[in-house]
Amino acid sequence: MTPSYRAVFISDLHLGLRWSQAEVLASFLEQLQCQTLYLAGDIVDDWKMGKRRFLPPSHLRVLQLIGAIASRSRVVYLQGNHDGLSDDCLGRHIEGVEFLRRAIHETADGRRFLVVHGDEFDIFQEGRRRLARLGAKAFEALMWFDACHNRLRRLVGMRRRYVASLLKRKAKEMAGSMTGFEDSLSRAARTLKLEGVICGHLHHPALRRLGDLSYFNCGDWIHHCSALVERDDGHLDLISWRGRGLAALPLAGESQPGPADERKDSVLRP
């Protein structure tokens, strides 16, 4: 069944990085029907590419599909810390894509959300860019370890286990708690008199309450292949896409019964 949504939010594609699940993402975008697509930052990994302006064919295919969606729907590209976009792009429409630093999205049921990548609220990221780049290199080394480790686990009939994803999530959760990442996002939303926040940056899909606000994280397309989607009635759900011809698998959502935090803890771990 072709997925059709009022709005779709994806982040942290990291095109150009070897570990980006570009083929899986392409299969999602090929079938996607939506009124608005938000690209919530870290779409093309400028840190990894550097001066080498080359993308593998499967990664280029993702950009082509985004361009095709932009020809029939609204597409908003929100700058992330890995994107390397010039400030001259911000506020402009280029090839049908609107480039912004942050946006406000209003759902069908009238709620308004701050939509942003999230790095500007990460004090650790903003104050220690060189250390952040070293962390990105360490993450890539761990991804190589995972690839070799999981190849051996498959040979002996064991399930895959992603050390890199687990350590990255724990490190970002620790850094976030130390720097008040979620508190900073909450303050920004309250200042703007909004109902919540939609972001990326942490690479971990999440749905929970922050006091009187709703907090959503889109996740990533390296480990989780996740997206936040708005249905026609305004409900927001987290889904995971696992390949061509497969239905979107629900992770957690406002329209599903049960406490959001319990759902998150039980199904969103790597």
BELSUL-V478863 format. One record per residue. SS is DSSP state (H for helix, E for strand, L for the rest). PHI is phi in radians with two decimals (NA if undefined). OMEGA is omega in whole degrees, 0 to 359 (none if undefined). Layout:
# BELSUL-V478863
ss | phi | omega
SS | PHI | OMEGA
SS | PHI | OMEGA
This chain:
# BELSUL-V478863
ss | phi | omega
L | NA | 180
L | -1.23 | 179
L | -1.20 | 179
E | -2.32 | 185
E | -2.40 | 175
E | -1.25 | 178
E | -2.56 | 178
E | -2.31 | 181
E | -2.14 | 175
E | -2.27 | 180
L | -2.57 | 173
L | 0.94 | 175
L | -1.32 | 179
L | 0.90 | 175
E | -1.07 | 186
L | 1.78 | 175
L | -1.53 | 183
L | -0.93 | 189
L | -1.56 | 177
L | -1.10 | 181
L | -1.49 | 187
H | -1.12 | 182
H | -1.16 | 177
H | -1.15 | 178
H | -1.09 | 179
H | -1.06 | 180
H | -1.14 | 176
H | -1.26 | 183
H | -1.17 | 180
H | -1.06 | 184
H | -1.80 | 188
L | -1.24 | 171
E | -2.20 | 180
E | -2.68 | 176
E | -1.39 | 181
E | -2.42 | 175
E | -2.02 | 175
E | -1.74 | 173
E | -1.75 | 192
L | -1.54 | 169
L | 1.60 | 183
L | 0.95 | 181
L | -1.47 | 174
E | -1.91 | 186
L | -1.43 | 180
H | -1.15 | 178
H | -1.07 | 182
H | -1.31 | 185
H | -1.29 | 182
L | 1.00 | 179
L | -1.45 | 182
L | -1.47 | 183
L | -1.57 | 180
L | -2.41 | 175
L | -2.14 | 175
L | -1.05 | 182
H | -0.95 | 181
H | -1.16 | 179
H | -1.32 | 175
H | -1.08 | 179
H | -1.04 | 178
H | -1.06 | 180
H | -1.12 | 177
H | -1.10 | 180
H | -1.19 | 176
H | -1.10 | 176
H | -1.07 | 178
H | -1.13 | 178
H | -1.12 | 181
H | -1.12 | 180
L | -1.34 | 182
L | -2.22 | 183
L | -2.42 | 175
E | -1.35 | 176
E | -2.18 | 181
E | -2.06 | 180
E | -1.83 | 180
E | -1.74 | 187
L | -1.11 | 174
L | -1.98 | 185
L | -1.25 | 178
L | -1.63 | 190
L | -1.29 | 180
L | 1.21 | 179
L | -1.31 | 174
L | -1.26 | 177
H | -1.08 | 178
H | -1.14 | 179
H | -1.30 | 188
L | -1.14 | 181
L | 1.50 | 182
L | -1.94 | 172
E | -1.85 | 181
E | -2.21 | 182
L | 0.91 | 177
L | 1.45 | 181
E | -1.85 | 179
E | -1.63 | 182
E | -1.79 | 182
E | -2.42 | 172
L | -1.49 | 177
E | -2.65 | 181
E | -2.48 | 173
E | -2.08 | 181
E | -1.93 | 176
E | -1.87 | 181
L | -1.36 | 181
L | -1.09 | 179
L | -1.63 | 170
L | 1.59 | 178
L | -1.44 | 180
E | -2.05 | 184
E | -2.23 | 168
E | -1.32 | 178
E | -2.02 | 187
E | -2.74 | 176
L | -1.12 | 176
L | 2.12 | 184
H | -1.11 | 181
H | -1.19 | 177
H | -1.75 | 179
L | -1.74 | 184
H | -1.08 | 178
H | -1.04 | 181
H | -1.17 | 184
H | -1.17 | 186
H | -1.57 | 186
L | -2.38 | 185
H | -1.10 | 180
H | -1.12 | 178
H | -1.13 | 178
H | -1.11 | 178
H | -1.17 | 175
H | -1.11 | 177
H | -1.11 | 178
H | -1.13 | 177
H | -1.16 | 178
H | -1.13 | 178
H | -1.09 | 180
H | -1.12 | 177
H | -1.08 | 178
H | -1.17 | 177
H | -1.14 | 174
H | -1.09 | 177
H | -1.07 | 179
H | -1.03 | 182
H | -1.07 | 180
H | -1.21 | 182
H | -1.07 | 182
H | -1.26 | 175
H | -1.11 | 177
H | -1.19 | 180
H | -1.12 | 178
H | -1.13 | 181
H | -1.09 | 181
L | -1.77 | 175
L | 1.36 | 180
L | -1.76 | 179
L | -1.27 | 177
L | -1.16 | 178
L | -2.48 | 187
L | -1.82 | 180
H | -1.20 | 183
H | -1.05 | 181
H | -1.11 | 181
H | -1.10 | 182
H | -1.18 | 179
H | -1.10 | 180
H | -1.11 | 180
H | -1.09 | 180
H | -1.12 | 181
H | -1.26 | 176
H | -1.12 | 179
H | -1.15 | 179
H | -1.10 | 180
H | -1.11 | 179
H | -1.20 | 180
H | -1.29 | 186
H | -1.80 | 178
L | 1.23 | 182
H | -0.96 | 182
H | -1.20 | 178
H | -1.11 | 179
H | -1.14 | 176
H | -1.07 | 181
H | -1.09 | 180
H | -1.08 | 180
H | -1.10 | 180
H | -1.15 | 180
H | -1.17 | 179
H | -1.03 | 180
L | -1.52 | 180
L | 1.02 | 180
L | -1.86 | 182
L | -1.60 | 180
E | 3.04 | 186
E | -2.33 | 171
E | -2.18 | 184
E | -2.58 | 174
L | -2.24 | 171
L | 1.35 | 185
L | -1.51 | 178
L | 1.11 | 181
L | -2.43 | 181
L | -1.09 | 183
E | -2.64 | 177
E | -2.54 | 179
E | -2.85 | 178
E | -1.68 | 171
E | -2.04 | 186
L | 1.16 | 180
L | -1.61 | 182
E | -1.92 | 174
E | -1.77 | 180
E | -2.10 | 178
E | -2.22 | 172
E | -2.07 | 185
L | -1.21 | 184
L | 1.54 | 183
L | -2.71 | 176
L | -2.09 | 171
L | -1.97 | 179
L | -1.93 | 191
L | -1.70 | 183
L | 0.83 | 189
E | -2.02 | 178
E | -2.57 | 170
E | -1.73 | 183
E | -2.22 | 174
E | -1.86 | 177
L | -1.46 | 186
L | -1.07 | 181
L | -1.56 | 178
L | 1.68 | 178
L | -1.20 | 181
E | -1.89 | 182
E | -2.28 | 171
E | -1.66 | 178
E | -2.26 | 174
E | -2.18 | 183
L | -1.94 | 187
L | -2.03 | 174
L | 2.36 | 184
L | -0.97 | 175
L | 1.46 | 179
L | -1.65 | 177
L | -1.21 | 174
L | -1.14 | 183
E | -1.59 | 181
E | -1.22 | 175
E | -1.72 | 178
E | -2.87 | 180
E | -2.96 | 179
L | -1.18 | 183
L | -1.53 | 180
L | -1.74 | 182
L | -1.28 | 175
L | 1.81 | 181
L | -1.09 | 182
H | -1.04 | 183
H | -1.13 | 178
H | -1.14 | 178
H | -1.10 | 182
H | -1.03 | 183
H | -1.16 | 187
H | -1.50 | 187
H | -2.12 | 187
L | -1.79 | 179
L | -1.35 | 182
L | -1.22 | none
